[in-house]
């Protein structure tokens, strides 16, 4: 069972980057400081955090760098920071644990560290202490358990830092590993045990220190009181100018009294004059050599005379002041901190007013309480070490019990699909832990369902194999349908396009000529119309067979059918003379009669030829030019062939001429707009419909019915439509600036424009550029396109309506719109097609249709407009049926803008509407 927490597994090179080098230096610095800044429990008991950071170096940089780091840290700490001698144990610890941990790659670094201290570290600690002292003592056991416990805590701290710190944020190139659940639980268990123990030990150490200092103070105060009483007695016995105290000092009596009050030599006592010269003492050498050192270095004040009431000083009646101090040596190098404390003293200095000497100094060695303090701390470290070991063992045991089922489940579910495919029998683990049991149950249910899915998939796979075999059997048929014409068996248009593109690429690379022959059958339509399509299809089959005979043996030619009676031939690497030969063969073969059923049929072929590279360099241009040449051949009477490069201008068909002129019409300003008014029921002009006209300089006005379909086909309607919209909007602004009332401007939108993806963007751009107010713009859309592209129409019309533009459905009634779809459209106007207005009201069918459309429009809450009104009778009938808007030659033909504005002021057609 894994938890998704990242940890470092890959080793860094500390000299590979500044960040890695900085991490190494920081860890070495922390390890060095850890040897000096420790958790002190008083009287030399402490815990040092050094190897934890060396273990971090081990995990980040590997055993070699951790070994080098521990040597650096030990040398600096011992020689420059007065570190303890047992730093050598830390060196051995880090080196051995690094070697084992790097090889085993196991979890729980602190367990390996604990094994080291249990098996190697603790015995080495005792041996090292014995070699220095030469005896076994309680202090040795304290050092063993204190150093071992410190090592365990360092192992635990290092393991926690390594495992839970987000190292990968600092070093993204590091690989990741997952933390095991039992690892996390073990860490939590041990921390939960050790944490309270450390806190309790720290608090107890304060109590031990306070109790020892209190006892020491009472002890020295008691002996000092005895001495003060004796000095007071001597002073009372003094006669005249002779001081009994001075005589006692000279006779040595006072020294004997100091010895009697020194508690058998436990306390070093002395009398000092005001200038700190020694009058008498129990240990003259100590006072001469050590006392001044004590007072000048590291003397720590603990309390003053206010603490001495409980010993009854005031019974003597003397005036005095006492100060209590603790002194611990600082400048000497001690291998163990307990030794430093054992060489320390508690010092009580009492100054007596009116006496000479006036100071009584009592110095009690801290070692006086050595045995009791050492045993207290030894017992605590033993208990903490034992509980740590017990907690670790219990935690590992319960974690193993907890993880047993999970590990079994993990092992069983590894490669579960493959095992289920092999129909392996599973012995699912059993456990009393509810959550784990539920997980096992879920996996068992999932496995059963997966098995069912596998069986179902196997059944489906068998069916798929069967279907695949059937598909393989029909593959050739599909290939035939994809690349060959189903009627004639010749390559189809798609096959021809691929072949021609490939041939053009090869011709470019090899610098060869290529020819495209476009073949169209003359009089074939007559056969279809008179004898039917079945006979026509049989005739096409016969034609394809004769063409196939001509090109069957040629490796440089391919004959294909484009559709209908159109065939095309690609000739690779040919000369014009070869093309002539093939064209003449085609004409000759197809001029012979065809016997189809009981009919003898005669057709001819018109052939257009385009050559690469002079007539085009792409599939489109080659095919289009060959098609053009074919039409020229037809114009010559058919049954001939024509090269595109031999066509003169006067031979180009009228349709092609019209297309060429149309492409240049916008550039030459040959397009213009006429405007036809739209009236309401009162006869007021409410709108003008913009209608395009083409004024050709040579041919005069070209009918819209002639050039609009051509523009649609060629795509020229896109720029033409945008020009119409922009020009109409600009004209509307001109009329407004010239004082005409604001009427609406209606513009027709072609199918090609409306279906274009950027149509709405084009309208937005024109409105923005011209400053047209959208609410005065009407766009007329043909009903047929809306009917067949309903979803697109609803989307586009909805966007236009949001901008305030009105929508009119033009030629309504001719597109067979369904009522269920019509009400979904965001429209404002229905324009009746003029074919329904003709001969009203005498034409009963048209009259019925008009009534229905007007009622339909009003039910949909849209206005109904009628166009193409030419007679009074038509107008009166439309008025009687409630038509809303009117347009037609009865009122005005489409007129130029200048004439429209000249007529507008007097353009009152109410007489037409009310007559």
C-alpha positions in Angstrom: 0.0 0.0 0.0 1.6 3.3 -1.1 1.1 6.9 -0.2 1.7 9.4 -2.9 4.5 11.3 -1.3 7.7 12.1 -3.1 11.2 11.2 -1.8 14.7 11.3 -3.3 16.0 8.0 -4.7 18.5 9.2 -7.3 21.9 10.5 -6.0 23.0 14.1 -6.7 26.4 15.3 -7.7 27.1 18.2 -5.4 29.5 19.9 -7.9 26.9 19.6 -10.7 25.0 22.7 -9.7 25.1 25.6 -7.2 21.9 24.4 -5.6 23.3 20.9 -4.9 26.6 22.3 -3.6 24.7 24.7 -1.3 22.6 21.8 0.0 25.8 19.9 0.9 27.4 22.9 2.6 24.2 23.6 4.6 24.0 20.0 5.8 27.7 20.0 6.8 27.1 23.2 8.7 24.1 21.9 10.5 25.9 18.7 11.4 28.8 20.8 12.8 26.6 23.0 14.8 24.7 20.0 16.1 27.9 18.8 17.9 28.0 22.0 19.8 24.4 23.2 20.2 22.8 20.2 22.0 19.7 19.6 24.1 21.1 19.8 27.7 19.4 18.1 30.6 21.9 19.5 33.2 24.8 17.7 34.9 26.3 16.6 31.6 23.3 14.7 30.3 22.5 15.8 26.7 21.3 14.7 23.3 23.3 15.8 20.2 21.8 16.1 16.7 24.7 15.7 14.3 24.4 12.4 12.4 20.9 13.2 11.2 22.2 15.8 8.7 25.0 13.4 7.7 22.3 10.8 6.9 20.6 13.5 4.7 23.9 13.9 2.8 24.0 10.1 2.5 20.6 10.0 0.9 21.2 13.0 -1.4 24.8 12.5 -2.5 25.7 8.9 -1.6 28.0 7.1 0.9 31.3 8.6 -0.4 30.1 12.2 0.2 28.6 11.3 3.6 31.8 9.6 4.6 33.8 12.7 3.6 31.4 15.0 5.4 31.5 13.1 8.7 35.3 13.3 8.7 35.1 17.1 8.1 32.5 17.6 10.8 34.4 15.5 13.3 37.7 17.3 12.7 36.2 20.7 13.0 34.1 19.8 16.1 36.9 18.1 18.0 39.9 20.4 17.2 38.1 23.8 16.9 34.9 23.5 18.9 36.2 21.3 21.8 33.9 18.5 20.7 33.7 15.2 22.7 35.9 12.2 21.9 32.9 10.0 21.1 32.7 11.9 17.8 34.7 8.9 16.6 31.6 6.8 17.2 29.6 9.1 14.9 32.2 8.6 12.2 31.9 4.8 12.5 28.1 5.1 12.7 27.7 7.1 9.5 30.3 5.1 7.5 28.9 1.7 8.5 25.2 2.6 8.2 26.0 4.3 4.8 27.6 1.2 3.5 24.8 -1.1 4.6 21.9 1.2 3.7 23.4 2.0 0.2 23.7 -1.7 -0.6 20.4 -3.0 0.9 18.2 -0.2 -0.4 15.8 -0.9 2.4 13.3 1.4 4.1 13.6 2.6 7.7 17.1 4.2 8.0 16.7 4.6 11.7 16.2 0.8 12.1 19.6 0.2 10.6 21.0 3.0 12.8 19.4 1.3 15.8 20.9 -2.0 15.0 24.3 -0.3 14.7 24.0 1.2 18.2 22.6 -2.0 19.7 25.3 -4.3 18.2 28.3 -2.1 17.7 27.8 1.5 19.0 26.9 0.8 22.6 29.7 -1.8 23.2 32.2 0.6 21.6 31.0 3.4 23.8 31.6 1.3 26.9 35.0 0.2 25.7 36.1 3.7 24.9 35.0 4.9 28.3 36.8 2.0 30.0 40.0 2.7 28.1 40.0 6.2 29.5 38.9 5.5 33.1 40.0 1.9 33.6 37.0 1.0 35.7 33.3 0.2 35.2 31.1 2.7 36.8 27.5 4.0 36.7 28.7 7.0 34.6 29.8 4.5 31.9 26.3 3.1 31.7 25.0 6.6 31.5 27.3 7.4 28.6 26.4 4.2 26.8 22.6 4.7 26.9 22.9 8.5 26.4 25.0 8.2 23.3 23.0 5.3 21.9 19.7 7.1 22.5 21.2 10.2 20.8 22.2 8.1 17.9 18.7 6.5 17.6 17.1 10.0 17.7 19.5 11.1 15.0 18.6 8.1 12.9 14.9 8.8 13.3 15.3 12.5 12.6 17.4 11.8 9.5 14.8 9.3 8.3 12.0 11.7 8.7 13.8 14.6 7.0 14.8 12.3 4.1 11.3 10.9 3.7 8.9 13.8 4.1 10.8 16.9 3.0 9.8 17.9 -0.6 13.3 17.4 -2.0 12.0 17.2 -5.6 10.9 20.9 -5.4 14.5 21.8 -4.8 15.9 19.2 -7.2 13.4 18.6 -10.1 15.9 16.2 -11.8 15.6 13.7 -8.9 13.7 10.5 -9.4 10.8 9.8 -7.1 9.7 7.0 -4.8 6.6 6.4 -2.8 6.3 6.3 1.0 5.0 3.0 2.4 2.1 3.1 4.7 3.8 1.0 7.3 6.8 3.4 7.2 4.5 6.3 8.0 2.7 4.5 10.8 6.0 3.3 12.3 7.4 6.9 12.3 4.2 8.2 13.9 4.3 5.4 16.6 7.9 6.0 17.6 7.5 9.8 17.6 4.4 9.4 19.7 6.4 7.5 22.3 9.7 9.4 22.2 8.2 12.9 22.1 6.5 12.8 25.5 9.5 11.0 27.0 11.9 13.8 25.8 9.6 16.5 27.2 9.2 14.6 30.5 12.9 14.1 30.7 13.6 17.8 30.1 11.1 18.8 32.8 12.5 16.3 35.2 16.1 17.5 34.5 15.0 20.9 35.7 13.5 19.5 38.8 16.6 17.4 39.5 18.8 20.5 39.1 16.5 22.6 41.3 16.5 19.9 44.0 20.3 19.5 44.0 20.9 23.2 44.1 18.4 23.6 46.9 20.0 20.8 48.9 23.5 22.2 48.2 22.4 25.6 49.4 20.9 24.3 52.6 23.9 22.1 53.2 26.4 25.0 52.8 24.2 27.5 54.7 24.0 25.1 57.6 27.8 24.8 57.8 28.3 28.5 57.3 25.8 29.2 60.1 27.8 27.0 62.5 31.0 28.9 61.5 29.3 32.3 62.0 28.0 31.3 65.4 31.6 30.3 66.4 33.0 33.5 65.1 30.3 35.5 67.0 31.3 33.6 70.2 35.0 34.4 69.7 34.2 38.0 69.1 32.3 38.3 72.4 35.2 36.7 74.3 37.7 39.2 72.9 39.3 41.4 75.6 40.4 44.9 75.1 41.9 45.6 71.7 42.9 42.0 71.3 40.6 40.1 68.8 39.9 36.5 69.7 39.4 35.8 66.0 42.9 37.0 65.0 44.4 34.9 67.8 42.5 31.9 66.6 43.8 32.5 63.1 47.3 32.7 64.3 47.0 29.7 66.6 45.2 27.6 63.9 42.1 27.2 66.1 39.9 28.8 63.4 41.3 26.4 60.8 40.3 23.5 63.0 36.8 25.0 63.3 36.5 25.3 59.5 37.5 21.7 59.1 34.9 20.6 61.7 32.2 22.5 59.7 33.4 21.2 56.3 31.3 18.0 56.6 34.3 15.7 56.7 36.0 17.6 53.9 33.0 17.6 51.5 32.8 21.3 51.6 35.8 23.5 51.0 35.5 26.4 53.5 37.6 29.5 53.9 37.7 32.9 55.6 38.7 35.9 53.5 39.5 39.5 54.3 37.8 42.3 52.5 40.6 42.5 50.0 40.0 38.8 49.2 43.1 37.6 50.9 42.8 34.2 52.5 42.8 34.3 56.3 42.2 30.6 56.8 40.8 27.6 54.8 40.3 23.9 54.9 42.2 23.5 51.5 44.8 26.1 51.1 46.0 24.8 47.8 42.5 24.9 46.3 41.8 28.4 47.5 45.1 29.7 46.3 44.9 28.0 42.8 41.2 27.5 42.1 39.2 30.0 44.0 40.3 33.1 42.0 39.8 31.1 38.8 36.3 30.3 39.9 35.4 33.9 40.6 36.9 35.3 37.5 35.6 32.7 34.9 32.0 31.5 34.4 30.5 32.0 37.8 26.8 31.9 37.5 24.7 33.6 40.1 21.8 31.5 41.4 20.3 33.3 44.5 20.8 35.9 47.2 20.4 36.1 51.0 16.7 36.3 50.8 16.7 32.5 50.3 18.5 31.9 53.6 15.7 32.7 56.1 14.8 29.0 56.6 18.1 28.2 58.2 17.6 30.8 61.0 20.5 33.3 60.3 18.7 36.0 62.2 19.1 34.2 65.5 22.8 35.3 65.6 21.9 39.0 65.4 24.6 39.5 62.8 24.3 41.8 59.8 25.3 39.8 56.7 24.6 39.2 53.0 25.0 35.9 51.2 25.2 35.0 47.4 24.8 31.5 45.9 26.7 30.6 42.7 27.3 27.7 40.3 30.6 27.4 38.5 31.2 25.0 35.5 34.7 24.9 33.8 34.6 26.4 30.3 38.1 26.6 28.9 39.2 23.0 29.3 38.7 20.2 26.8 36.6 17.4 28.3 35.8 14.2 26.5 32.5 13.9 28.3 30.2 16.6 29.4 29.6 14.9 32.7 33.3 15.3 33.5 33.0 19.1 33.1 30.1 19.2 35.5 31.9 16.9 38.0 34.7 19.5 38.1 32.2 22.2 38.9 31.2 23.7 42.3 28.3 25.3 44.1 29.7 28.3 45.9 28.1 30.2 48.9 29.7 33.6 49.7 28.6 35.2 53.0 29.8 38.7 54.0 29.5 39.6 57.7 29.4 43.3 58.7 31.8 44.3 61.4 34.1 41.3 61.2 37.6 40.9 59.9 38.0 38.6 58.1 34.5 39.4 56.8 33.8 36.6 54.2 33.0 33.0 54.7 33.3 31.0 51.5 31.8 27.5 51.2 32.4 25.5 47.9 30.6 22.2 47.4 31.8 20.1 44.5 29.0 19.2 42.1 30.5 15.7 42.1 29.1 15.3 45.6 25.8 14.5 44.0 27.3 12.6 41.1 26.1 9.2 41.9 22.4 10.2 42.5 22.2 12.4 39.3 23.9 9.8 37.1 21.7 7.1 38.3 18.6 9.3 37.8 19.6 10.1 34.2 20.8 6.5 33.5 17.4 5.2 34.6 15.6 7.7 32.4 17.7 6.9 29.3 17.3 3.2 29.9 13.6 3.6 30.2 13.4 5.8 27.1 15.7 3.5 25.1 13.7 0.5 26.1 10.4 2.1 25.3 11.8 3.2 22.0 12.9 -0.4 21.2 9.5 -1.8 22.4 7.6 0.9 20.4 9.6 0.1 17.3 9.1 -3.7 17.6 5.4 -3.4 18.5 4.9 -0.9 15.6 6.6 -3.1 13.1 4.6 -6.1 14.4 1.3 -4.4 14.1 2.2 -2.8 10.8 3.2 -6.2 9.5 -0.1 -7.6 10.6 -2.0 -4.6 9.1 0.0 -4.8 5.9 -0.1 -8.6 5.5 -3.5 -8.5 3.9 -2.7 -5.4 1.9 0.5 -6.9 0.6 -1.3 -10.1 -0.3 -4.0 -8.1 -2.1 -1.3 -6.0 -3.9 0.5 -9.2 -5.0 -2.7 -10.8 -6.2 -3.9 -7.7 -8.1 -0.6 -7.1 -9.9 -1.1 -8.0 -13.5 -4.7 -8.8 -12.6 -6.0 -8.8 -16.2 -3.4 -11.3 -17.3 -4.2 -13.6 -14.4 -7.9 -13.3 -15.1 -7.2 -14.2 -18.8 -5.4 -17.3 -17.6 -8.4 -18.1 -15.4 -6.2 -18.2 -12.3 -7.9 -19.1 -9.1 -7.5 -16.5 -6.3 -7.4 -17.2 -2.6 -8.5 -13.8 -1.5 -7.0 -12.7 1.9 -9.1 -12.6 5.0 -8.8 -10.0 7.7 -10.7 -8.7 10.7 -9.9 -5.1 9.8 -13.1 -3.7 8.3 -11.6 -1.2 5.8 -9.2 -3.8 4.4 -11.9 -6.4 4.3 -14.1 -4.0 2.3 -11.3 -3.3 -0.1 -10.7 -7.1 -0.6 -14.5 -7.5 -1.3 -14.5 -4.7 -3.8 -11.5 -6.2 -5.6 -13.2 -9.6 -5.7 -16.4 -8.2 -7.1 -14.4 -6.2 -9.7 -12.4 -9.3 -10.6 -15.7 -11.3 -11.1 -17.0 -8.5 -13.3 -13.8 -8.3 -15.3 -14.0 -12.1 -15.9 -17.5 -11.6 -17.2 -16.3 -8.8 -19.4 -13.4 -11.0 -20.7 -15.9 -13.8 -21.6 -18.1 -11.3 -23.3 -15.1 -9.8 -25.1 -14.1 -13.3 -26.2 -17.5 -13.8 -27.7 -17.4 -10.4 -29.4 -13.9 -11.2 -30.6 -15.1 -14.4 -32.2 -17.9 -12.4 -33.9 -15.3 -9.8 -35.0 -13.1 -12.5 -36.5 -16.1 -13.8 -38.4 -16.9 -10.3 -39.6 -13.3 -9.6 -40.5 -13.2 -12.6 -42.7 -16.3 -11.3 -44.4 -14.7 -7.9 -44.8 -11.6 -9.5 -46.2 -13.8 -11.3 -48.7 -15.3 -7.9 -49.8 -12.1 -5.9 -49.7 -11.5 -6.2 -53.4 -15.0 -5.1 -53.9 -14.5 -2.1 -51.7 -11.3 -1.3 -53.6 -13.2 -1.5 -56.8 -15.9 0.8 -55.5 -13.4 3.4 -54.2 -11.3 3.7 -57.3 -13.3 2.5 -60.2 -16.6 3.5 -61.9 -19.3 1.0 -61.1 -20.9 1.2 -64.5 -18.0 1.1 -66.9 -15.2 -0.4 -64.8 -12.9 2.4 -65.7 -11.0 4.4 -63.0 -13.3 7.0 -61.4 -12.8 10.7 -60.7 -10.9 10.1 -57.4 -8.6 7.6 -59.0 -8.0 10.0 -61.9 -7.2 12.9 -59.6 -4.6 10.9 -57.7 -3.0 9.6 -60.9 -2.9 13.1 -62.5 -1.3 14.7 -59.4 1.3 12.0 -59.2 2.0 12.3 -62.9 2.4 16.0 -62.7 5.0 15.6 -59.9 6.9 13.1 -61.9 6.7 15.3 -65.0 8.2 18.2 -63.0 11.1 16.1 -61.8 11.8 14.5 -65.2 11.0 17.6 -67.3 8.6 15.7 -69.4 5.4 16.6 -71.3 2.0 15.5 -70.1 -1.3 15.7 -71.9 -4.9 15.7 -70.6 -7.7 14.7 -73.1 -11.3 15.7 -72.1 -13.8 13.6 -74.0 -17.5 14.4 -74.2 -20.0 12.4 -76.3 -22.0 14.3 -78.8 -25.8 13.6 -79.1 -25.7 11.4 -76.0 -28.4 13.5 -74.3 -30.7 12.7 -77.2 -30.2 9.0 -76.6 -31.1 9.3 -72.9 -34.1 11.4 -73.5 -35.6 9.3 -76.3 -34.6 5.7 -75.4 -34.2 6.0 -71.6 -31.3 5.8 -69.1 -31.0 2.0 -69.3 -30.1 2.2 -73.0 -27.9 5.2 -72.2 -26.0 3.2 -69.6 -25.4 0.3 -72.0 -24.1 2.8 -74.6 -21.7 4.3 -72.0 -20.5 0.7 -71.3 -19.8 0.1 -75.0 -18.0 3.4 -75.3 -15.8 2.7 -72.3 -14.8 -0.7 -73.8 -13.7 0.9 -77.1 -11.7 3.5 -75.2 -10.1 0.7 -73.1 -9.1 -1.1 -76.3 -7.2 2.0 -77.5 -5.2 2.6 -74.2 -5.1 -1.0 -72.9 -1.5 -1.7 -74.1 -0.1 1.7 -73.2 1.9 2.0 -70.0 1.9 5.8 -70.3 -1.8 6.4 -70.5 -4.9 6.1 -68.2 -8.5 6.4 -69.3 -11.1 7.3 -66.7 -14.8 8.3 -66.5 -15.5 11.5 -64.7 -19.3 11.1 -64.7 -22.2 11.2 -67.2 -20.9 11.1 -70.7 -17.5 12.7 -69.8 -14.3 10.7 -70.1 -10.7 11.9 -69.5 -7.3 10.5 -70.6 -3.9 11.2 -69.1 -1.0 10.7 -71.4 2.5 10.8 -69.8 5.8 11.6 -71.6 4.2 12.1 -75.0 4.7 14.4 -78.0 2.0 16.3 -79.8 2.1 13.9 -82.7 1.3 11.0 -80.3 -1.6 13.0 -78.9 -2.9 13.5 -82.4 -2.7 9.8 -83.1 -4.7 9.0 -79.9 -7.3 11.7 -80.6 -7.9 10.5 -84.1 -8.2 6.9 -83.0 -10.8 7.9 -80.4 -12.8 9.9 -82.9 -12.6 7.0 -85.4 -13.6 4.3 -82.9 -16.5 6.2 -81.5 -17.9 7.3 -84.9 -18.7 3.6 -85.7 -22.2 2.5 -84.9 -23.2 0.9 -81.5 -25.7 -2.0 -81.3 -27.5 -1.6 -78.0 -30.4 -4.0 -77.6 -32.4 -3.7 -80.8 -31.1 -0.2 -81.6 -28.2 1.0 -83.7 -26.9 4.1 -82.2 -24.4 6.7 -83.5 -22.5 9.2 -81.3 -19.4 11.2 -81.8 -16.7 12.6 -79.5 -15.6 16.1 -78.9 -12.1 16.2 -77.4 -10.2 19.0 -75.7 -6.5 18.7 -75.0 -4.3 20.6 -72.5 -0.6 20.2 -72.3 1.8 20.4 -69.4 3.5 22.8 -68.7 2.3 25.4 -71.1 -1.4 25.0 -70.4 -1.3 24.6 -66.7 0.8 23.1 -63.8 -2.0 21.7 -61.5 -4.8 19.3 -61.7 -7.5 22.1 -61.6 -5.9 24.2 -64.4 -5.1 21.2 -66.6 -8.7 19.8 -66.3 -10.3 23.2 -66.7 -8.3 24.1 -69.8 -9.0 20.7 -71.4 -12.7 21.3 -70.6 -12.6 24.7 -72.3 -10.9 23.2 -75.4 -13.6 20.6 -75.5 -16.3 23.2 -75.6 -14.5 24.9 -78.5 -14.4 21.5 -80.3 -18.2 21.2 -79.7 -18.8 24.7 -81.1 -17.0 23.6 -84.3 -19.6 20.9 -84.8 -18.1 18.1 -82.7 -16.4 14.9 -83.8 -13.0 16.7 -83.6 -10.3 17.6 -81.2 -9.0 21.0 -80.1 -5.7 22.0 -78.3 -6.2 24.7 -75.7 -3.1 26.6 -76.8 -4.6 26.9 -80.3 -7.8 28.6 -79.2 -8.2 32.2 -80.3 -10.3 34.8 -78.4 -13.2 34.7 -80.7 -13.4 30.9 -80.3 -13.9 31.1 -76.5 -17.5 30.2 -75.6 -19.8 33.0 -74.4 -20.0 31.6 -70.9 -16.3 31.7 -70.5 -16.2 35.3 -71.9 -18.9 36.3 -69.4 -16.9 34.8 -66.5 -13.7 36.6 -67.6 -15.5 40.0 -67.8 -17.3 39.3 -64.5 -14.0 38.9 -62.7 -13.0 42.3 -63.8 -16.3 44.1 -63.4 -15.7 45.2 -59.8 -12.2 46.5 -60.6 -13.6 48.5 -63.5 -16.6 49.9 -61.5 -19.1 48.3 -63.8 -21.4 47.2 -61.0 -24.0 49.6 -59.7 -27.1 49.4 -57.4 -30.7 50.2 -58.2 -33.3 50.7 -55.5 -36.9 49.6 -55.4 -39.2 51.0 -52.7 -41.2 48.9 -50.2 -44.4 50.5 -48.9 -46.6 49.9 -45.9 -50.4 49.7 -45.9 -50.7 53.6 -45.7 -48.5 54.0 -48.8 -45.5 55.3 -47.0 -42.1 54.2 -48.2 -40.6 52.3 -45.3 -37.7 50.6 -47.0 -35.6 50.4 -50.2 -34.4 47.1 -51.6 -30.9 47.3 -53.2 -30.7 45.4 -56.5 -27.4 44.9 -58.3 -27.0 45.7 -62.0 -24.1 45.2 -64.4 -23.4 47.9 -67.0 -21.0 46.3 -69.5 -19.1 48.9 -71.6 -19.6 46.8 -74.8 -22.7 44.7 -74.2 -24.7 47.1 -72.1 -26.8 45.9 -69.2 -26.3 42.2 -68.5 -29.3 40.5 -66.9 -28.9 39.5 -63.2 -30.4 36.2 -64.2 -27.4 35.7 -66.5 -24.5 36.7 -64.3 -25.7 35.9 -60.7 -25.8 32.1 -61.2 -22.3 32.4 -62.8 -21.1 34.4 -59.8 -22.5 31.8 -57.5 -20.8 29.0 -59.4 -17.4 30.6 -59.5 -17.4 32.0 -56.0 -17.3 35.6 -57.3 -20.6 36.2 -55.4 -18.6 36.5 -52.1 -16.7 39.8 -53.0 -19.7 41.0 -55.1 -22.1 40.4 -52.1 -19.8 42.3 -49.7 -19.6 45.2 -52.2 -23.4 45.3 -52.5 -23.8 45.4 -48.7 -21.1 48.1 -48.2 -22.5 50.2 -51.1 -26.1 50.0 -49.8 -25.1 51.0 -46.3 -23.0 53.9 -47.5 -26.0 55.0 -49.7 -28.3 54.9 -46.8 -26.0 57.3 -44.8 -25.9 59.6 -47.8 -29.7 59.8 -47.9 -29.8 60.5 -44.2 -27.3 63.3 -44.4 -29.3 64.8 -47.3 -32.4 65.1 -45.1 -34.4 62.1 -46.2 -36.3 60.3 -43.4 -34.6 57.2 -42.1 -36.0 54.3 -44.0 -34.7 50.7 -43.9 -32.2 49.3 -46.4 -32.9 45.8 -47.7 -30.0 43.7 -49.1 -30.2 40.3 -50.7 -27.8 37.6 -49.4 -26.8 34.8 -51.7 -26.6 31.1 -50.6 -22.8 31.2 -51.1 -22.5 34.2 -48.8 -24.8 32.9 -46.1 -23.0 29.6 -45.9 -19.6 31.2 -45.7 -18.1 30.7 -42.2 -17.1 34.4 -41.8 -20.4 35.9 -43.0 -21.3 37.4 -39.6 -17.8 38.9 -39.3 -18.1 40.4 -42.7 -21.5 42.0 -41.8 -19.9 43.3 -38.5 -17.0 44.8 -40.4 -19.1 46.5 -43.0 -21.4 48.0 -40.3 -18.4 49.2 -38.3 -16.6 50.7 -41.4 -19.7 52.5 -42.8 -21.3 53.5 -39.4 -24.7 52.0 -40.4 -27.2 51.6 -37.6 -28.0 47.8 -37.6 -31.7 48.4 -36.9 -32.2 50.0 -40.4 -30.7 47.0 -42.1 -32.8 44.1 -43.6 -31.0 41.0 -44.9 -33.1 38.9 -47.3 -32.3 35.1 -47.2 -33.6 32.6 -49.7 -36.1 30.1 -48.2 -34.5 27.1 -49.9 -31.1 27.4 -48.1 -32.8 27.9 -44.7 -34.9 24.8 -45.2 -31.9 22.5 -46.0 -29.4 23.9 -43.5 -31.7 24.6 -40.5 -29.1 24.4 -37.7 -26.6 26.6 -39.4 -29.4 29.1 -40.4 -30.7 29.3 -36.8 -27.2 30.0 -35.5 -26.3 32.7 -38.0 -29.7 34.4 -38.0 -29.7 34.4 -34.2 -26.4 36.2 -34.2 -27.6 38.8 -36.7 -30.8 39.3 -34.7 -28.8 40.0 -31.6 -27.1 42.9 -33.4 -30.5 44.4 -34.2 -30.6 43.4 -37.9 -34.0 42.4 -39.3 -34.3 39.1 -41.3 -36.5 38.5 -44.2 -37.2 35.1 -45.8 -37.3 35.8 -49.6 -39.3 33.9 -52.2 -41.3 32.3 -49.5 -43.6 29.5 -50.6 -41.1 28.0 -53.1 -38.9 26.1 -50.6 -41.5 23.9 -49.0 -40.5 24.9 -45.5 -42.0 22.8 -42.7 -44.1 24.7 -40.1 -42.3 22.8 -37.3 -39.0 24.4 -38.4 -40.2 27.8 -39.5 -41.3 28.9 -36.0 -37.7 28.3 -34.7 -36.2 30.8 -37.1 -35.5 34.3 -35.7 -37.2 36.2 -38.6 -39.1 39.4 -39.0 -40.6 39.4 -42.5 -42.0 36.7 -44.9 -41.8 37.9 -48.6 -44.3 36.2 -50.8 -42.8 35.0 -54.1 -44.1 37.0 -57.0 -45.2 33.8 -58.7 -48.1 33.6 -56.2 -49.1 37.2 -56.7 -49.7 36.8 -60.5 -53.3 36.9 -61.6 -54.8 37.5 -58.2 -57.6 37.1 -57.4 -58.7 35.2 -60.4 -56.2 32.4 -59.9 -58.0 30.5 -57.1 -54.9 28.3 -56.2 -52.6 31.3 -55.8 -55.3 33.2 -53.9 -55.7 30.2 -51.4 -51.9 30.0 -51.0 -51.6 33.8 -50.4 -54.4 33.7 -47.7 -52.7 30.8 -46.0 -49.2 32.5 -46.0 -50.6 35.8 -44.6 -52.4 33.9 -41.8 -49.3 31.9 -41.1 -47.1 35.0 -40.9 -49.5 36.7 -38.5 -49.7 33.6 -36.3 -45.9 33.6 -36.1 -46.0 37.4 -35.3 -44.0 38.3 -38.4 -44.9 40.8 -41.1 -45.9 39.6 -44.6 -44.7 41.4 -47.7 -45.7 40.8 -51.3 -43.4 41.5 -54.2 -44.0 41.7 -57.9 -47.4 43.6 -57.6 -48.2 44.9 -61.1 -52.1 45.4 -61.1 -54.6 47.2 -59.0 -56.6 44.0 -58.6 -53.5 42.2 -57.1 -53.0 45.1 -54.7 -56.7 45.2 -53.6 -56.8 41.5 -52.9 -53.6 41.6 -50.9 -55.0 44.5 -48.9 -58.2 42.7 -48.2 -56.3 39.7 -46.8 -54.3 41.8 -44.4 -50.9 41.9 -46.2 -48.5 44.3 -44.4 -46.0 45.5 -47.0 -46.1 45.9 -50.8 -43.5 46.1 -53.6 -43.7 45.9 -57.4 -43.8 47.6 -60.7 -47.2 49.0 -59.9 -45.4 51.5 -57.6 -42.0 51.8 -59.1 -39.4 49.9 -61.0 -35.9 49.6 -59.5 -34.2 53.1 -60.1 -30.8 54.6 -59.6 -29.9 56.3 -56.3 -30.0 59.8 -57.7 -33.5 59.2 -59.2 -34.7 57.6 -56.0 -33.8 60.6 -53.9 -35.2 63.0 -56.5 -38.5 61.2 -56.5 -38.7 60.5 -52.7 -40.0 63.9 -51.6 -43.2 63.6 -53.7 -43.4 59.8 -53.5 -46.9 59.6 -52.2 -48.5 56.4 -53.4 -51.5 56.5 -51.1 -53.7 56.8 -54.2 -52.4 53.5 -55.4 -53.2 51.8 -52.1 -56.7 53.4 -51.6 -58.1 53.4 -55.1 
